[in-house]
Amino acid sequence: MANETNSNAPAASSAADTRHQHQVLTGRVTSAKMEKTIVVEVLRLVQHPKYRRVVRISKKFYAHDEKRQAKPGDTVRIVASRPISKLKRWRLKEVLARNASEEMKAEIKRDRGAAQ
């Protein structure tokens, strides 16, 4: 009887691993003006069914950004979660790349401050 429960244990743990995998998307932040909310535009390439041409399709997702670390233009990874509000069904997982223009503005401000 004890051997039967041990043989089922690895199967149960592997089922638990696959159960909690959430959908993950990568996109660019288009707006970060709301409190703890960002708008992420996800771009994907799809072949048109009739004309067989590759078409860019973009979709906007509202994501929860608890620490307000994402800025417009950043490339981020978002993960599906439980409904947080009427429109928010995603959470910010990580910021992959910062917006280059934002970094340049910060460097210019530092240089001006050091020169004065």
C-alpha positions, 0 to 999 in steps of 0.5 A: 500500500505504501508503494502505491502512494509513492508511485503516485507522488511524482505524477502529482508534482509534475501535474502541479508544475504544469497547472500554474504556468501562466501566459507570458507576453512581451511588448512595449509600454505605451502609457504609464500615466495611471496609478500602478497601471501600464498599457502594453502594446503587444505586436505579432506577425500573422499571415493573412488568410487570403492574401498570404501576406504577413500583417502586423497585428497589435493589441493593447493590454492593461497591466498592474505595475505595483512599484511603478517601475515601467516607463513609456517606451520600455520593453516589458514582459507581462504575465496573466493573472486573476482579474485585478480590475475591470480591464486589468488581467495582467501583471508586470513581470520584468522590464527587459529594456529601458527606453533609450531616449529616457536614458539620454535625458537622464544623462543630460540632466546629470551632466547639466547638474555637474557643470553648474 
